[in-house]
Amino acid sequence: KDKQTKKAIELSKEFEGSILSSDSISTHAVSSLFAKAVQWQRAVEVIPEMKKNSLRVDLVTFLTAARASADAQQWRRALQVFEDMEKEGIEDSMETVDLWLKIAAEIAEESLPGYAKR
């Protein structure tokens, strides 16, 4: 896993200085790689690793991590990703609001079975 992390960050750094901007495919590919190919924890962990390597973390990166967490039914971790996104000053989009509402409904259903179906 660490080899995959290093390789993803190397690729992202390589693209950082190219025609691709840090808010395009290069940055998103890193988080997407972990969300799809590895596991949800790595999709979340890639955010601080990208910051540490001076790579821009944007809405799509946070959304990918939140979605990977939600897909793994890690509802509270997904909400933490949204909190971290807010701390970074990244504005919500319709997609983030939609995912947040789905997560909130799942938490409500988990806490109060039958509640979300009303």
All heavy atoms as an XYZ file, in Angstrom:
932
protein
N       0.821     -1.190      0.000
C       0.000      0.000      0.000
C       0.868      1.258      0.000
O       0.546      2.222     -0.670
C      -0.927      0.013      1.207
C      -1.995     -1.038      1.144
C      -2.848     -1.013      2.396
C      -3.755     -2.209      2.416
N      -4.515     -2.299      3.636
N       1.953      1.232      0.788
C       2.824      2.405      0.837
C       3.470      2.683     -0.506
O       3.667      3.831     -0.875
C       3.888      2.245      1.920
C       3.296      2.347      3.313
O       2.252      3.016      3.461
O       3.877      1.770      4.243
N       3.789      1.618     -1.256
C       4.342      1.802     -2.596
C       3.327      2.488     -3.497
O       3.672      3.355     -4.284
C       4.754      0.459     -3.206
C       6.056     -0.067     -2.711
C       6.434     -1.325     -3.480
C       7.781     -1.853     -3.008
N       8.186     -3.027     -3.782
N       2.050      2.088     -3.371
C       0.995      2.699     -4.178
C       0.818      4.163     -3.808
O       0.619      5.010     -4.669
C      -0.320      1.943     -4.005
C      -0.285      0.568     -4.632
C      -1.518     -0.234     -4.291
O      -2.071     -0.112     -3.201
N      -1.949     -1.066     -5.222
N       0.894      4.463     -2.508
C       0.776      5.849     -2.060
C       1.885      6.691     -2.650
O       1.646      7.768     -3.207
C       0.842      5.919     -0.521
O      -0.191      5.124      0.017
C       0.700      7.346     -0.036
N       3.114      6.210     -2.522
C       4.263      6.964     -3.040
C       4.163      7.163     -4.547
O       4.446      8.245     -5.056
C       5.563      6.256     -2.675
C       5.896      6.359     -1.213
C       7.157      5.601     -0.865
C       7.403      5.680      0.641
N       8.565      4.915      1.064
N       3.752      6.120     -5.247
C       3.630      6.209     -6.701
C       2.552      7.221     -7.096
O       2.755      8.030     -8.002
C       3.299      4.833     -7.291
C       3.235      4.829     -8.805
C       4.574      5.154     -9.413
C       4.527      5.053    -10.923
N       5.740      5.531    -11.561
N       1.425      7.199     -6.401
C       0.351      8.139     -6.706
C       0.801      9.572     -6.472
O       0.527     10.467     -7.269
C      -0.872      7.823     -5.864
N       1.528      9.807     -5.375
C       2.006     11.161     -5.078
C       3.072     11.579     -6.079
O       3.087     12.716     -6.545
C       2.492     11.254     -3.625
C       1.271     11.203     -2.706
C       3.303     12.512     -3.382
C       1.554     11.167     -1.243
N       3.957     10.660     -6.468
C       4.961     10.966     -7.491
C       4.293     11.374     -8.797
O       4.691     12.355     -9.427
C       5.859      9.752     -7.733
C       6.874      9.502     -6.650
C       7.636      8.197     -6.875
O       7.688      7.708     -8.030
O       8.170      7.671     -5.884
N       3.271     10.618     -9.197
C       2.555     10.951    -10.432
C       1.876     12.307    -10.330
O       1.915     13.101    -11.258
C       1.517      9.873    -10.755
C       2.066      8.543    -11.246
C       0.945      7.514    -11.316
C       2.735      8.701    -12.604
N       1.287     12.572     -9.180
C       0.607     13.848     -8.999
C       1.604     14.998     -9.051
O       1.348     16.028     -9.666
C      -0.154     13.850     -7.674
O      -0.938     14.997     -7.580
N       2.766     14.836     -8.427
C       3.805     15.879     -8.465
C       4.304     16.084     -9.887
O       4.562     17.199    -10.308
C       4.974     15.499     -7.558
C       4.760     15.836     -6.131
C       6.031     15.559     -5.351
C       5.960     16.189     -4.000
N       7.185     16.020     -3.241
N       4.441     14.986    -10.624
C       4.898     15.056    -11.997
C       3.949     15.906    -12.837
O       4.370     16.731    -13.638
C       4.983     13.634    -12.564
C       5.514     13.544    -13.968
C       5.570     12.095    -14.430
O       6.028     11.239    -13.647
O       5.146     11.842    -15.567
N       2.648     15.707    -12.624
C       1.658     16.468    -13.371
C       1.505     17.889    -12.857
O       1.055     18.764    -13.574
C       0.293     15.779    -13.331
C       0.227     14.558    -14.181
C      -0.052     13.327    -13.629
C       0.434     14.638    -15.549
C      -0.119     12.194    -14.408
C       0.364     13.507    -16.342
C       0.093     12.280    -15.769
N       1.888     18.138    -11.624
C       1.695     19.444    -10.994
C       2.307     20.564    -11.834
O       1.737     21.619    -11.991
C       2.317     19.432     -9.592
C       2.019     20.641     -8.766
C       0.621     20.636     -8.197
O      -0.049     19.604     -8.186
O       0.195     21.709     -7.758
N       3.479     20.320    -12.391
C       4.148     21.359    -13.163
C       3.802     21.331    -14.637
O       4.299     22.140    -15.402
N       2.962     20.436    -15.045
C       2.631     20.322    -16.459
C       1.430     21.187    -16.821
O       0.990     22.024    -16.055
C       2.356     18.862    -16.817
O       1.138     18.461    -16.248
N       0.896     20.935    -17.986
C      -0.264     21.680    -18.472
C      -1.452     21.510    -17.531
O      -2.255     22.410    -17.355
C      -0.639     21.214    -19.891
C       0.501     21.538    -20.845
C      -1.931     21.825    -20.363
C       0.347     20.961    -22.236
N      -1.558     20.346    -16.925
C      -2.671     20.089    -16.013
C      -2.504     20.926    -14.760
O      -1.431     20.987    -14.187
C      -2.700     18.610    -15.620
C      -2.942     17.627    -16.746
C      -2.769     16.210    -16.224
C      -4.316     17.801    -17.324
N      -3.561     21.566    -14.337
C      -3.503     22.335    -13.102
C      -3.769     21.416    -11.926
O      -4.252     20.306    -12.082
C      -4.530     23.466    -13.139
O      -5.820     22.933    -13.160
N      -3.463     21.893    -10.720
C      -3.615     21.058     -9.531
C      -5.079     20.764     -9.226
O      -5.366     19.928     -8.397
C      -2.956     21.732     -8.335
O      -3.576     22.959     -8.071
N      -6.013     21.452     -9.873
C      -7.416     21.147     -9.613
C      -8.022     20.322    -10.739
O      -9.210     20.280    -10.903
C      -8.228     22.433     -9.387
C      -8.237     23.336    -10.605
O      -7.431     23.131    -11.520
O      -9.036     24.268    -10.622
N      -7.178     19.662    -11.494
C      -7.683     18.856    -12.599
C      -7.400     17.378    -12.387
O      -7.284     16.918    -11.266
C      -7.075     19.352    -13.914
O      -5.700     19.094    -13.925
N      -7.238     16.666    -13.448
C      -7.102     15.218    -13.422
C      -5.979     14.740    -12.515
O      -6.136     13.757    -11.810
C      -6.889     14.694    -14.857
C      -8.118     15.001    -15.699
C      -6.589     13.213    -14.859
C      -7.920     14.785    -17.180
N      -4.852     15.439    -12.477
C      -3.719     14.948    -11.693
C      -4.049     14.789    -10.224
O      -3.771     13.756     -9.623
C      -2.507     15.865    -11.866
O      -2.796     17.167    -11.410
N      -4.666     15.787     -9.620
C      -5.005     15.720     -8.206
C      -6.125     14.714     -7.971
O      -6.071     13.925     -7.038
C      -5.449     17.107     -7.700
O      -4.395     18.031     -7.954
C      -5.741     17.077     -6.224
N      -7.113     14.727     -8.810
C      -8.265     13.853     -8.614
C      -7.915     12.390     -8.823
O      -8.486     11.516     -8.180
C      -9.399     14.280     -9.538
C      -9.745     15.716     -9.362
N     -10.182     16.493    -10.381
C      -9.673     16.529     -8.279
C     -10.371     17.727     -9.940
N     -10.070     17.762     -8.669
N      -6.969     12.128     -9.699
C      -6.574     10.749     -9.958
C      -5.986     10.097     -8.713
O      -6.196      8.910     -8.478
C      -5.566     10.705    -11.099
N      -5.277     10.881     -7.910
C      -4.659     10.327     -6.708
C      -5.720      9.832     -5.744
O      -5.691      8.676     -5.302
C      -3.752     11.375     -6.015
C      -3.223     10.837     -4.705
C      -2.611     11.764     -6.931
N      -6.683     10.677     -5.415
C      -7.709     10.254     -4.463
C      -8.610      9.185     -5.067
O      -9.023      8.248     -4.384
C      -8.529     11.439     -3.968
O      -9.106     12.124     -5.043
N      -8.880      9.283     -6.339
C      -9.727      8.302     -6.999
C      -9.059      6.928     -7.032
O      -9.712      5.900     -6.884
C     -10.037      8.781     -8.413
O     -11.155      8.145     -8.904
N      -7.749      6.922     -7.199
C      -6.995      5.673     -7.197
C      -7.263      4.896     -5.920
O      -7.560      3.717     -5.947
C      -5.495      5.967     -7.333
C      -4.552      4.804     -7.052
C      -4.563      3.837     -8.226
C      -3.156      5.327     -6.802
N      -7.174      5.577     -4.796
C      -7.383      4.903     -3.522
C      -8.842      4.556     -3.289
O      -9.143      3.514     -2.725
C      -6.841      5.743     -2.368
C      -5.354      5.861     -2.409
C      -4.747      7.091     -2.562
C      -4.552      4.736     -2.325
C      -3.370      7.191     -2.607
C      -3.179      4.823     -2.373
C      -2.587      6.065     -2.521
N      -9.741      5.411     -3.708
C     -11.167      5.146     -3.513
C     -11.597      3.890     -4.265
O     -12.405      3.113     -3.777
C     -11.993      6.337     -3.966
N     -11.030      3.672     -5.433
C     -11.463      2.553     -6.261
C     -10.553      1.335     -6.144
O     -11.030      0.213     -6.117
C     -11.538      3.005     -7.717
C     -12.635      4.013     -7.943
C     -12.669      4.488     -9.356
C     -13.757      5.535     -9.511
N     -13.745      6.180    -10.783
N      -9.255      1.548     -6.128
C      -8.333      0.426     -6.232
C      -7.848     -0.118     -4.898
O      -7.490     -1.277     -4.820
C      -7.132      0.835     -7.070
N      -7.823      0.680     -3.882
C      -7.254      0.211     -2.623
C      -8.369      0.033     -1.613
O      -9.034     -0.981     -1.604
C      -6.159      1.174     -2.107
C      -5.475      0.616     -0.886
C      -5.126      1.434     -3.188
N      -8.594      1.004     -0.756
C      -9.659      0.923      0.229
C      -9.996      2.317      0.734
O      -9.250      3.260      0.534
C      -9.273     -0.002      1.371
C      -7.905      0.276      1.958
C      -7.517     -0.742      2.988
O      -7.954     -0.634      4.110
N      -6.701     -1.703      2.617
N     -11.147      2.432      1.397
C     -11.651      3.734      1.794
C     -10.685      4.466      2.722
O     -10.545      5.683      2.635
C     -13.043      3.617      2.425
C     -13.052      2.997      3.791
C     -13.186      1.674      4.092
C     -12.914      3.674      5.029
N     -13.132      1.487      5.444
C     -12.966      2.700      6.053
C     -12.739      5.011      5.386
C     -12.858      3.029      7.397
C     -12.631      5.336      6.727
C     -12.689      4.349      7.711
N      -9.988      3.746      3.604
C      -9.066      4.415      4.535
C      -7.977      5.178      3.783
O      -7.618      6.284      4.160
C      -8.389      3.411      5.493
C      -9.325      2.733      6.431
C      -9.707      1.333      5.962
O      -9.795      1.062      4.769
N      -9.949      0.445      6.904
N      -7.454      4.579      2.728
C      -6.384      5.226      1.962
C      -6.932      6.437      1.208
O      -6.216      7.412      1.033
C      -5.746      4.224      0.996
C      -5.053      3.072      1.689
C      -3.951      3.509      2.645
N      -2.874      4.147      1.928
C      -2.102      5.098      2.446
N      -2.259      5.507      3.670
N      -1.147      5.639      1.730
N      -8.180      6.362      0.769
C      -8.770      7.520      0.081
C      -8.840      8.710      1.030
O      -8.644      9.855      0.629
C     -10.161      7.179     -0.442
N      -9.096      8.433      2.311
C      -9.145      9.499      3.314
C      -7.736      9.940      3.691
O      -7.452     11.136      3.806
C      -9.927      9.025      4.568
C      -9.839     10.035      5.692
C     -11.379      8.750      4.204
N      -6.825      8.994      3.843
C      -5.454      9.306      4.254
C      -4.675     10.080      3.204
O      -3.688     10.746      3.524
C      -4.705      8.015      4.586
C      -5.201      7.336      5.839
C      -4.625      5.940      6.033
O      -3.802      5.486      5.201
O      -5.011      5.293      7.019
N      -5.086      9.986      1.958
C      -4.345     10.669      0.899
C      -4.436     12.193      1.052
O      -3.528     12.907      0.636
C      -4.808     10.205     -0.507
C      -6.120     10.839     -0.902
C      -3.742     10.493     -1.544
N      -5.478     12.703      1.707
C      -5.639     14.151      1.849
C      -4.475     14.775      2.623
O      -3.814     15.684      2.113
C      -7.014     14.510      2.449
C      -8.108     14.124      1.447
C      -7.090     15.991      2.813
C      -9.519     14.229      1.977
N      -4.171     14.311      3.859
C      -3.022     14.910      4.543
C      -1.696     14.644      3.832
O      -0.782     15.481      3.874
C      -3.045     14.274      5.936
C      -4.032     13.184      5.908
C      -4.896     13.376      4.704
N      -1.588     13.505      3.152
C      -0.363     13.215      2.411
C      -0.185     14.201      1.262
O       0.929     14.639      0.981
C      -0.387     11.779      1.898
C      -0.265     10.755      3.012
C      -0.390      9.325      2.537
O       0.019      9.035      1.394
O      -0.900      8.495      3.309
N      -1.275     14.534      0.593
C      -1.195     15.504     -0.497
C      -0.802     16.876      0.043
O       0.038     17.558     -0.543
C      -2.522     15.570     -1.253
C      -2.799     14.317     -2.063
S      -4.415     14.326     -2.863
C      -4.125     15.556     -4.149
N      -1.388     17.275      1.172
C      -1.038     18.567      1.780
C       0.436     18.600      2.158
O       1.120     19.587      1.919
C      -1.887     18.809      3.028
C      -3.311     19.137      2.750
C      -4.000     19.385      4.075
C      -5.463     19.540      3.941
N      -6.107     19.743      5.240
N       0.895     17.503      2.757
C       2.296     17.396      3.181
C       3.231     17.556      1.988
O       4.328     18.099      2.111
C       2.512     16.041      3.853
C       3.893     15.791      4.348
C       3.949     14.428      5.027
C       5.321     13.816      4.886
N       5.357     12.439      5.343
N       2.796     17.103      0.835
C       3.603     17.193     -0.377
C       3.272     18.426     -1.220
O       3.571     18.469     -2.404
C       3.433     15.911     -1.201
C       4.160     14.760     -0.568
O       5.374     14.664     -0.685
N       3.448     13.900      0.143
N       2.636     19.399     -0.584
C       2.314     20.690     -1.216
C       1.439     20.555     -2.451
O       1.555     21.319     -3.404
C       3.584     21.456     -1.565
O       4.349     21.671     -0.416
N       0.551     19.575     -2.431
C      -0.407     19.417     -3.521
C      -1.745     19.977     -3.080
O      -2.143     19.826     -1.935
C      -0.557     17.935     -3.883
C       0.709     17.264     -4.390
C       0.495     15.765     -4.527
C       1.140     17.859     -5.719
N      -2.426     20.612     -3.989
C      -3.707     21.242     -3.677
C      -4.797     20.191     -3.492
O      -4.978     19.313     -4.333
C      -4.092     22.187     -4.802
C      -5.355     22.943     -4.517
C      -5.548     24.045     -5.533
N      -6.873     24.581     -5.350
C      -7.772     24.679     -6.303
N      -7.468     24.308     -7.517
N      -8.948     25.177     -6.052
N      -5.499     20.289     -2.386
C      -6.627     19.400     -2.113
C      -7.889     20.231     -2.331
O      -8.066     21.266     -1.710
C      -6.563     18.853     -0.666
C      -7.707     17.904     -0.406
C      -5.228     18.162     -0.429
N      -8.750     19.780     -3.228
C      -9.922     20.571     -3.584
C     -11.211     19.817     -3.322
O     -11.216     18.740     -2.715
C      -9.828     21.035     -5.039
C      -9.799     19.873     -6.013
O      -9.956     18.714     -5.593
O      -9.620     20.114     -7.219
N     -12.302     20.371     -3.789
C     -13.629     19.798     -3.579
C     -13.711     18.353     -4.057
O     -14.217     17.485     -3.349
C     -14.689     20.650     -4.289
C     -16.111     20.100     -4.267
C     -16.654     20.069     -2.846
C     -17.011     20.931     -5.163
N     -13.213     18.077     -5.234
C     -13.315     16.731     -5.785
C     -12.534     15.732     -4.938
O     -12.983     14.610     -4.705
C     -12.857     16.694     -7.266
C     -12.821     15.277     -7.804
C     -13.759     17.573     -8.123
N     -11.379     16.134     -4.439
C     -10.577     15.250     -3.598
C     -11.330     14.907     -2.319
O     -11.407     13.737     -1.925
C      -9.228     15.913     -3.256
O      -8.595     16.344     -4.462
C      -8.312     14.946     -2.532
N     -11.893     15.930     -1.656
C     -12.664     15.687     -0.437
C     -13.912     14.855     -0.736
O     -14.250     13.939      0.019
C     -13.077     17.006      0.223
C     -11.996     17.613      1.057
C     -11.252     18.687      0.601
C     -11.708     17.116      2.330
C     -10.260     19.253      1.377
C     -10.721     17.674      3.123
C      -9.991     18.751      2.644
N     -14.584     15.162     -1.818
C     -15.800     14.435     -2.179
C     -15.493     12.965     -2.455
O     -16.244     12.077     -2.061
C     -16.474     15.094     -3.383
C     -17.849     14.578     -3.766
C     -18.832     14.694     -2.608
C     -18.378     15.349     -4.969
N     -14.376     12.702     -3.107
C     -13.969     11.328     -3.379
C     -13.737     10.569     -2.080
O     -14.175      9.425     -1.927
C     -12.700     11.297     -4.255
O     -12.970     11.974     -5.486
C     -12.253      9.879     -4.548
N     -13.061     11.208     -1.118
C     -12.801     10.575      0.179
C     -14.111     10.339      0.938
O     -14.310      9.282      1.539
C     -11.851     11.427      1.003
N     -14.997     11.320      0.914
C     -16.291     11.177      1.604
C     -17.118     10.069      0.960
O     -17.729      9.251      1.658
C     -17.055     12.493      1.582
N     -17.137     10.026     -0.355
C     -17.907      9.003     -1.061
C     -17.329      7.611     -0.794
O     -18.069      6.650     -0.578
C     -17.941      9.276     -2.555
C     -18.875      8.318     -3.294
C     -19.008      8.615     -4.772
N     -19.734      9.865     -4.994
C     -19.184     10.969     -5.502
N     -17.916     10.997     -5.838
N     -19.900     12.055     -5.679
N     -16.006      7.492     -0.770
C     -15.378      6.193     -0.480
C     -15.739      5.731      0.927
O     -16.040      4.559      1.154
C     -13.866      6.292     -0.639
N     -15.751      6.662      1.874
C     -16.132      6.335      3.255
C     -17.594      5.915      3.321
O     -17.938      4.933      3.981
C     -15.899      7.541      4.169
O     -14.540      7.910      4.171
N     -18.447      6.649      2.637
C     -19.879      6.328      2.635
C     -20.132      4.981      1.961
O     -20.942      4.186      2.449
C     -20.666      7.436      1.940
N     -19.433      4.708      0.880
C     -19.603      3.425      0.190
C     -19.230      2.253      1.089
O     -19.767      1.158      0.956
C     -18.774      3.375     -1.092
C     -19.332      4.259     -2.198
O     -20.484      4.741     -2.062
O     -18.616      4.481     -3.191
N     -18.293      2.509      2.021
C     -17.879      1.478      2.981
C     -18.743      1.517      4.241
O     -18.442      0.854      5.221
C     -16.413      1.665      3.340
N     -19.801      2.316      4.211
C     -20.723      2.500      5.342
C     -20.019      3.060      6.578
O     -20.399      2.776      7.705
C     -21.464      1.208      5.657
C     -22.321      0.752      4.500
C     -23.116     -0.495      4.793
O     -22.929     -1.151      5.810
N     -24.022     -0.824      3.895
N     -19.007      3.867      6.336
C     -18.288      4.570      7.404
C     -18.859      5.989      7.475
O     -18.222      6.963      7.110
C     -16.770      4.580      7.103
C     -16.161      3.208      7.010
C     -16.248      2.465      8.322
O     -16.017      3.017      9.396
N     -16.583      1.188      8.250
N     -20.123      6.063      7.915
C     -20.886      7.308      7.860
C     -20.233      8.430      8.642
O     -20.106      9.545      8.142
C     -22.313      7.089      8.372
C     -22.963      5.852      7.859
C     -23.429      4.808      8.612
C     -23.221      5.492      6.500
N     -23.955      3.832      7.802
C     -23.845      4.216      6.495
C     -22.984      6.111      5.276
C     -24.234      3.567      5.341
C     -23.375      5.456      4.125
C     -23.988      4.218      4.148
N     -19.819      8.158      9.859
C     -19.245      9.214     10.693
C     -17.902      9.695     10.143
O     -17.577     10.866     10.227
C     -19.150      8.756     12.143
C     -20.533      8.747     12.787
C     -20.568      8.081     14.147
N     -21.872      8.179     14.809
C     -22.989      7.594     14.417
N     -22.999      6.865     13.340
N     -24.105      7.724     15.103
N     -17.151      8.808      9.554
C     -15.881      9.216      8.940
C     -16.153     10.091      7.728
O     -15.449     11.053      7.491
C     -15.054      7.985      8.549
C     -13.688      8.355      8.004
C     -12.882      9.109      9.076
N     -11.657      9.621      8.531
C     -11.365     10.921      8.441
N     -12.213     11.833      8.880
N     -10.233     11.315      7.938
N     -17.185      9.768      6.980
C     -17.543     10.605      5.833
C     -17.919     12.013      6.286
O     -17.525     13.001      5.671
C     -18.694      9.973      5.056
N     -18.657     12.101      7.399
C     -19.013     13.425      7.927
C     -17.774     14.178      8.397
O     -17.686     15.403      8.251
C     -20.021     13.292      9.069
C     -21.420     12.826      8.661
C     -22.311     12.692      9.900
C     -22.046     13.768      7.640
N     -16.791     13.453      8.934
C     -15.537     14.090      9.349
C     -14.810     14.682      8.141
O     -14.226     15.757      8.222
C     -14.630     13.084     10.076
C     -13.312     13.673     10.545
C     -13.489     14.780     11.565
O     -14.200     14.592     12.539
N     -12.860     15.917     11.350
N     -14.878     13.984      7.016
C     -14.264     14.504      5.791
C     -14.928     15.832      5.417
O     -14.253     16.798      5.053
C     -14.371     13.485      4.631
C     -13.953     14.114      3.298
C     -13.539     12.248      4.930
N     -16.261     15.904      5.545
C     -16.957     17.161      5.250
C     -16.543     18.270      6.222
O     -16.394     19.421      5.827
C     -18.475     16.963      5.282
C     -19.012     16.242      4.087
C     -19.836     15.145      4.241
C     -18.707     16.645      2.799
C     -20.344     14.468      3.146
C     -19.200     15.974      1.690
C     -20.020     14.884      1.861
N     -16.353     17.922      7.492
C     -15.889     18.916      8.468
C     -14.500     19.419      8.093
O     -14.231     20.620      8.168
C     -15.879     18.325      9.872
C     -17.244     18.184     10.487
C     -17.194     17.616     11.897
O     -16.174     17.789     12.600
O     -18.182     16.977     12.289
N     -13.628     18.510      7.706
C     -12.280     18.896      7.288
C     -12.336     19.800      6.056
O     -11.574     20.763      5.948
C     -11.433     17.651      6.986
C     -11.159     16.804      8.216
O     -11.368     17.288      9.354
O     -10.749     15.633      8.033
N     -13.229     19.486      5.150
C     -13.400     20.290      3.945
C     -13.815     21.713      4.314
O     -13.289     22.693      3.782
C     -14.459     19.642      3.050
C     -14.640     20.307      1.711
S     -15.916     19.485      0.727
C     -17.371     20.319      1.340
N     -14.737     21.815      5.257
C     -15.203     23.132      5.702
C     -14.056     23.916      6.353
O     -13.902     25.110      6.106
C     -16.351     22.965      6.685
C     -16.971     24.282      7.101
C     -18.151     24.101      8.043
O     -18.478     22.944      8.417
O     -18.743     25.124      8.418
N     -13.243     23.245      7.155
C     -12.092     23.895      7.798
C     -11.113     24.442      6.772
O     -10.448     25.435      7.015
C     -11.365     22.918      8.723
C     -12.115     22.608      9.988
C     -11.375     21.577     10.814
C     -12.216     21.129     11.996
N     -11.602     20.000     12.716
N     -11.024     23.773      5.626
C     -10.132     24.221      4.550
C     -10.734     25.375      3.752
O     -10.089     25.917      2.867
C      -9.815     23.060      3.606
C      -8.952     21.996      4.210
C      -7.529     22.458      4.476
O      -6.956     23.188      3.649
O      -6.988     22.089      5.530
N     -11.992     25.701      4.041
C     -12.636     26.805      3.334
C     -13.151     26.435      1.957
O     -13.382     27.305      1.116
N     -13.358     25.169      1.727
C     -13.857     24.713      0.429
C     -15.383     24.718      0.466
O     -15.989     24.149      1.367
C     -13.302     23.316      0.098
C     -11.783     23.417     -0.045
C     -13.942     22.760     -1.166
C     -11.080     22.107     -0.210
N     -15.974     25.377     -0.506
C     -17.425     25.521     -0.537
C     -18.116     24.244     -0.983
O     -17.591     23.475     -1.780
C     -17.807     26.653     -1.487
C     -17.381     28.019     -0.970
C     -17.874     29.137     -1.861
O     -18.958     28.996     -2.457
O     -17.171     30.152     -1.942
N     -19.318     24.053     -0.454
C     -20.143     22.905     -0.826
C     -20.613     23.034     -2.271
O     -20.643     24.117     -2.837
C     -21.400     22.834      0.059
C     -21.076     22.449      1.484
O     -20.086     21.748      1.704
O     -21.838     22.850      2.382
N     -21.007     21.909     -2.812
C     -21.646     21.875     -4.118
C     -22.945     21.096     -3.948
O     -23.198     20.524     -2.885
C     -20.744     21.159     -5.134
O     -20.673     19.782     -4.826
N     -23.751     21.042     -4.964
C     -24.982     20.247     -4.902
C     -24.653     18.776     -4.634
O     -25.361     18.096     -3.912
C     -25.784     20.389     -6.196
C     -26.414     21.758     -6.363
S     -27.540     22.181     -5.012
C     -28.870     21.052     -5.315
N     -23.548     18.319     -5.198
C     -23.153     16.921     -5.017
C     -22.765     16.629     -3.564
O     -23.123     15.586     -3.022
C     -21.986     16.592     -5.950
C     -21.774     15.129     -6.153
C     -20.749     14.841     -7.243
O     -20.222     15.771     -7.872
O     -20.487     13.654     -7.442
N     -22.054     17.569     -2.922
C     -21.678     17.344     -1.521
C     -22.904     17.391     -0.622
O     -23.023     16.599      0.308
C     -20.629     18.350     -1.016
O     -21.117     19.675     -1.166
C     -19.311     18.200     -1.728
N     -23.818     18.308     -0.893
C     -25.040     18.398     -0.093
C     -25.861     17.121     -0.243
O     -26.358     16.567      0.742
C     -25.867     19.648     -0.474
C     -27.221     19.638      0.205
C     -25.096     20.925     -0.133
N     -25.979     16.625     -1.464
C     -26.726     15.397     -1.718
C     -26.108     14.220     -0.961
O     -26.815     13.458     -0.297
C     -26.752     15.102     -3.223
C     -27.565     13.872     -3.546
O     -28.755     13.818     -3.161
O     -27.011     12.961     -4.196
N     -24.789     14.082     -1.023
C     -24.117     12.993     -0.311
C     -24.272     13.161      1.199
O     -24.539     12.197      1.909
C     -22.631     12.927     -0.697
C     -21.816     11.812     -0.055
C     -22.403     10.433     -0.365
C     -20.358     11.888     -0.514
N     -24.144     14.392      1.690
C     -24.300     14.648      3.127
C     -25.698     14.237      3.594
O     -25.841     13.609      4.640
C     -24.055     16.123      3.425
C     -24.000     16.412      4.881
C     -22.898     16.418      5.671
C     -25.108     16.710      5.743
N     -23.243     16.701      6.969
C     -24.597     16.882      7.042
C     -26.484     16.838      5.551
C     -25.409     17.189      8.136
C     -27.289     17.136      6.635
C     -26.747     17.311      7.906
N     -26.717     14.564      2.828
C     -28.092     14.188      3.194
C     -28.279     12.669      3.212
O     -28.942     12.128      4.102
C     -29.101     14.846      2.254
C     -29.246     16.365      2.409
C     -30.103     16.927      1.281
C     -29.812     16.719      3.763
N     -27.695     11.981      2.244
C     -27.778     10.521      2.224
C     -27.100      9.922      3.453
O     -27.607      8.981      4.062
C     -27.148      9.969      0.949
C     -27.983     10.212     -0.282
C     -27.289      9.721     -1.534
C     -28.118     10.077     -2.760
N     -27.447      9.746     -4.011
N     -25.950     10.472      3.811
C     -25.218      9.988      4.988
C     -26.023     10.254      6.250
O     -26.145      9.378      7.122
C     -23.827     10.645      5.064
C     -22.955     10.138      3.917
C     -23.161     10.371      6.414
C     -21.701     10.952      3.688
N     -26.589     11.447      6.363
C     -27.406     11.785      7.535
C     -28.593     10.825      7.654
O     -28.932     10.378      8.758
C     -27.888     13.233      7.449
N     -29.210     10.478      6.538
C     -30.338      9.534      6.554
C     -29.876      8.148      7.014
O     -30.577      7.480      7.777
C     -30.975      9.449      5.171
N     -28.704      7.736      6.586
C     -28.163      6.437      7.005
C     -27.879      6.427      8.510
O     -28.167      5.444      9.189
C     -26.887      6.096      6.223
C     -27.128      5.793      4.773
C     -27.915      4.519      4.534
O     -28.010      3.653      5.429
O     -28.431      4.362      3.410
N     -27.328      7.528      9.013
C     -27.048      7.618     10.456
C     -28.356      7.599     11.234
O     -28.473      6.929     12.259
C     -26.215      8.873     10.779
C     -24.795      8.708     10.216
C     -26.156      9.114     12.282
C     -23.951      9.951     10.295
N     -29.358      8.319     10.740
C     -30.662      8.329     11.407
C     -31.264      6.933     11.424
O     -31.797      6.480     12.437
C     -31.609      9.314     10.714
N     -31.170      6.229     10.303
C     -31.710      4.870     10.214
C     -30.964      3.927     11.158
O     -31.579      3.069     11.795
C     -31.623      4.357      8.775
C     -32.150      2.955      8.581
C     -33.639      2.805      8.892
O     -34.400      3.772      8.744
O     -34.035      1.701      9.305
N     -29.662      4.115     11.253
C     -28.849      3.287     12.144
C     -29.215      3.539     13.611
O     -29.303      2.614     14.400
C     -27.368      3.656     11.914
C     -26.383      2.612     12.237
C     -24.984      3.084     11.845
O     -24.393      3.883     12.587
O     -24.497      2.643     10.775
N     -29.439      4.800     13.943
C     -29.742      5.178     15.324
C     -31.184      4.932     15.690
O     -31.504      4.552     16.822
C     -29.434      6.662     15.533
O     -28.088      6.926     15.243
N     -32.093      5.185     14.753
C     -33.533      5.045     14.990
C     -34.153      4.247     13.863
O     -34.695      4.817     12.905
C     -34.191      6.433     15.056
C     -33.617      7.418     16.080
C     -34.108      8.809     15.799
C     -34.040      6.983     17.473
N     -34.051      2.937     13.895
C     -34.569      2.125     12.788
C     -35.991      2.508     12.397
O     -36.852      2.691     13.243
C     -34.509      0.693     13.352
C     -33.422      0.747     14.383
C     -33.517      2.134     14.983
N     -36.215      2.644     11.112
C     -37.523      3.017     10.589
C     -37.752      4.516     10.479
O     -38.640      4.966      9.789
N     -36.896      5.328     11.113
C     -37.077      6.772     11.123
C     -36.935      7.375      9.715
O     -37.771      8.181      9.301
C     -36.068      7.448     12.054
C     -36.182      8.958     12.056
C     -37.174      9.583     12.786
C     -35.300      9.733     11.308
C     -37.297     10.964     12.778
C     -35.421     11.110     11.301
C     -36.412     11.719     12.029
O     -36.525     13.070     12.025
N     -35.907      6.985      8.986
C     -35.644      7.581      7.665
C     -36.716      7.221      6.641
O     -36.852      7.883      5.631
C     -34.277      7.151      7.164
N     -37.513      6.205      6.903
C     -38.539      5.782      5.945
C     -39.831      6.586      6.067
O     -40.716      6.446      5.279
C     -38.822      4.291      6.124
C     -37.621      3.447      5.774
C     -37.883      1.978      6.004
C     -36.613      1.195      5.697
N     -36.747     -0.206      6.013
N     -39.918      7.417      7.093
C     -41.143      8.212      7.301
C     -41.311      9.280      6.277
O     -40.516      9.797      5.676
C     -41.123      8.864      8.682
C     -41.254      7.844      9.774
C     -41.269      8.528     11.081
N     -41.240      7.502     12.111
C     -41.226      7.762     13.381
N     -41.244      8.994     13.816
N     -41.193      6.809     14.266
